[in-house]
Amino acid sequence: MANPILKSFKNFSLYLLVWLAACGAYQSLLTFGLKVNLQNALIDNITFNLLLFGLGLSFWYSARYISFETNTISKILISHLIGGIFTSIIWCAIGYYIIFSVFNPENDYVAFFYSTLPWRFLIGILFYFLITAFYYVVIYYTSYQERIIKEAELKNLITEAELKSLKFQINPHFIFNSLNSMSALTTINPEKARGMILKLAEFLRYTLANSEKQKSKLSEELRNIRLYLEIEKIRFEDKFEFTEEVDPVCKNVLVPSMILQPLFENAIKHAVYESLGKVTLKLTCMCKNEFMQIIVENNFESGETQKKGTGVGLNNIRNRLGLIYSRKDLLEVKKEENLFTVILYIPIEN
């Protein structure tokens, strides 16, 4: 892992700003507080603070590898105290060498330097701890941001996997029943069987083409539903009829792909298949405020012999809507006398 100060321009700018502030404070202390000659004060300030600036970049390694997750507090404090003492000795020694071998300062500065050497040593330790603490903040803030991004990516991957799983939980009985019906029709009515094969192929083609799409236009979903019902119409003939009332504005609204399929499958399975009389399937679609309201209703024959569904299809829809729109109030189910109604509320996206 690279030094975040060198890696990030923002962090480096902050580090440089802190260093310039320390230089200004140190220069003011030497010039106005301790009355050091301006030239000597500049030499002292630039030499020691440039050294501190360079050494400070290496303090990242001690902060990086002496982490709070893998070490006790006492071990951390002792390690950094040893590091601070060692760094402060190096800082003072190199500063002393540069000033007295390169700049050759006046005698009054020599006396000043030796008199302030203990304080310089303590300041070196203090700056070591301050810079290391700054690195800890930067490292943990960077790690926190990376963790948030990774958690968000993981959540998106999980959501996408769940959506795909839910999308492909289409009742396989529809395919099996269609194939059985086609098998029977090939000897009785070959032309009808051929038409059923073509419609099933088109239906499956649409399903595969939209397998990776999370959303489709309502008009596309309606076309697929009509295909599905035409296939079922060949099986059940006049046992049901389909009517729709769709506001033209709704046709371009995006809806989750294959969201209507389980609703009509349920209607066929629990109403048409179980009823002796004719069943009417009705779809109504209208836009209200920020939602598109899709209503699917069918009549059914009540009775003790009627099979009860497991609710997998409706739970599938509820879960998909919850994952896509992050809401749990977008599906409403009503069962009154001989009428079963399902209402979907699809948020309209700009």
N, C-alpha and C positions, 0 to 999 in steps of 0.2 A: 504494500500500500504506500503510495507516494505521499510526501509531505503535503498536507492540505493547504498550507500557506503558499507553497510554490505552485500547486496544482490549480488553485482558484485565485483569479485576479481580485475578486472581492475580498477574500481573506487576506491576501497579500497587501491590498490597499489599507485594510484595517490595521494590520501589523505595522506597516510603514507609518501610519498616522500616530499610533501609540509610541513608536520609536521617536518621531519628530517632537511629540509632546514631551517625552522624557529628556530629549536634547535641550529643548527650550527651558525646561525647569532646571536642569543641571547648569546651563549657562548662566541663568539668572542667579542661582545660588553662589556660583564661583565669583561672578562679577560684582554683584550687589551685596550678597550676604557675607562672603569671606574676603572681599576687596582684593581679589587676585587680579594682576595685570591682565588687560584685555587680550593681548597676544597669547600669553601663557594659558589663559582660561580657554581660548579657542583651540589651542593645541591639545590641551587636556581633554576638552569636551569631545572634539572630533576623534581623537585617538581611541579613548576608552569607549565611546558610544558606538563607533564603527565596529570595534571588536565585539561589543555586546550584540550588535545587530547580526554579525556573522555567526557568533557562537549560539545566539538565540535560535537560529534556524535548525541547529543540531539538537536542541532540547526536545524537538518533536519526538525523536526516537525514544527518549526516556519516558515520555508521556504515552507513547503508542504501545510500548512493550511492558510497561509497569502499569497494567490496567487494574481497575477496581474489581472486575469480574473474576480475575484469577489470583489476586493477592489480598492479604489482610491489610488493614489500615496501618498497623504498626510496621509491617514490612515496607509498605509504600513510603511512609514517613522517613524511616531509616534509610531506605535506598535513595530518596531524593535529598536527604540531608547530606549523605556522603557525596552524591553527585553535585550538590550546590557548593560544598567546601572545595572539592576538587576543581570545579569549573572556576570558582572565584580565585583560587590560587593561580590557575593558568591565566585568567583575565588580567590579574595584577602584574604577573611576571612578564607577559608579552607587552602590556602597556608600558611598563617600566623600561623594557628593552628598546621599544620604538622611540619613546620620548627622549631618553638619554643618549641613544646612539645616533638618532637621525636628526632631532631638532636641537639638541645641546642647549637646554634652557638656562636661564640665569640662575644665580646662586639662591636668590630668595625663593624661587620655585622649588629648588631641591629641598630646602628646609620644610616648605609647605607640603610637598609630596610625602616625605617621611612622617610628618606629623599626622597626616590624614590616611596613612596606609591601613590602620585598623578599621577605620570607617569604610574605606573602599572595599576591604575584604567582606565586611558585613553587608554593604550595598550589593556586592556581587552575588552573595547568597540570596538576598531579598529579591533581586531581579531574576535569578534562576527560578525561584518559586513562583513569582508573578507570571513569567513567560510560560512556564510549564502549566500553571493553572489555566492560562489563556488557551494553550494547546488542548488541554482536557475539554474545555468548553467547545472548541472548534471540532474536535474529534467526535465528541458525543452528539453534538448537533448534526454533524454530517451523517453519522451512523443512524440517528433518529430519522432524518429525511430519507435516507436510503431504505430504511426499514418500512417507512410509510409507503414508498413507491413499490417495494417488493410485495407488501401486503395487498396493495391495490391491484397489482398485476396478478397476484395469485387469486384474489377474489374474482377478478374478471375472467380468469381461466376456469375457475370452478363454476361461475355463473354460466359461462358459455357451454361448458360440458353438461351442466344440468339442463340448459335449454335444448341442446341437441338431443339429450336423452329423452326429455319430455316430448319433443317434436316427433320423434320416431316411435312413440308408443301408440301408433295407429293400430286399431284392432285388426289383427291378421285374418280374422274370420271373414271380413269383407272380401279379401283376395281369394281365400279358399272357396267361399260360397260362389263368387263370380266364376271361378274356374269350373266348379261343379255344374253351375248352370250352363256355361258354354259347352261343357262336355255333353250334357243332355240335349242341348239345342242342335248340336252338329248333325244328329240323325233326324230330329223332328223338324227343325227349321234352320237349315244351314245359313240362309241369308241373315236371319236374326243373330245367329251365333257369330257370324262375321262382323256384323255391326257392333256387337258387344265387345268383341276382341279389339276392334279399332278404338272404341271409346275407352276401354280399360288401358290400352297402350298410351293413349293421349293423357289419361289421368295420371298414370305412373310417370310419364315423361315430365309432366308439370311438377309432380312431387319431387323427382330427382333434381330437376332444374332449380328448385327453390330450397334444396336441402341445406345450402350454406347461407341462405338469406334469412335474416331474422324478421324482416318486415316486407310486406308486399302491398300493392294498392288493393283496395277493397274490390275494385272491378275485376282484378285477376282472381281473387279468392272466390268471388261469385261465379265466375266462369268455371272454375274448378268444381264448385259445389254443384252446378248444373250438370256437369259431366258425371259426377258421382251419382246424382239422382237419376240421370238417364240410364245408367247401368243398372241401378236398383229397380228402375221402372220395368226393365226387361224381365227381371226376376219376379216382381210382384204385380206387374201389369196394372190393373185398375184399383189396386188396394189403397193407393194414396195419390194425392195431388199436391202440387207445390205452387204457392203463390208468393210474390214478393212485391213489396212497396219500398223502393229505395229512392231517397232524395238524390238528385243528380250531383249535388255538392259533395255527397259522401263518397262518390266513386273514386276520387283521387286521394282520399285519406289513407295513410299507411296504417296497416294492422299487422299483428304478428302472423307470420306465415302459417298456414294450416290451422288457424285458430278456430275456424267454423266446422272443420271436418268432424271432430268428436261430437259436436252438438247434433248434427244430422245423423251420425252413426247411432247415437243413443235413441233418437226418434224412430229410426228404422227398426232397431233391435227391440225396443221396449214398447213401441206403440204399433207400428205397422205389422211387425211379425206376430205380435200377441193378439191383435184385434181381428175380429171377424168382419167388421164393417169397414167403411172407407175412412181413411185418416187424412186430415188436411195439415200439411206442413206450411207454415207461414213465416216469412222473414220480413221484418220491418226495420228500416234504417233511417235515422234522422240525426241532425246535428243540433245540440243544445248547449249553449254557452261554450265551454272549453272541451266538451266531450262529444263524441259520436256515440249514439245509443243504438245498439244492435239488439233486436228482439227476435228470438226464435221460439215459436210456440207450436204445439201440436195437441190435438185431442187424443184421448185414449179411453179404453174400456176398463172401468174399475171393477175389481172383483178379487176374491180371495185367491183365485188361481193365478193371478198375475205375478210374474216373477219380479223380484226386487233387484235393482242393479247394485253394483258394489260402489258406484260413485267414482270410479277411476278416471273416467273421461272428464267429469266436471272438476275433479281435483287437479287433473293435468292442466286444464285451462286456468284454474285459479293460481296454480303455482307459476305457470309461465307468465301470466299477467303481473304477478307479484315480483318476479325476477326482472322483467323488462321495465316496468314502470315504477317499481319500489312502492307499490300500494297494495293493500289487501281488501279494498272495498270496490273492486271493479267487476265483480260477478255477483249477480242476484238470481236466486232460484225461487220460483213460485209454483205451488201445486194446489189448484183450487178446483174442486169437483172433478170434472173430466178434462181439465185443461192444464197442460204442463208448459211453463214459461221459463225461459232463461234470458236474462238481460246482461249484455256486456256493455261496459262503459270504457270506450277507448279514448284516451287523451289525444286531442288534436295537436299535432306538432306544426309549428310554423316553418 
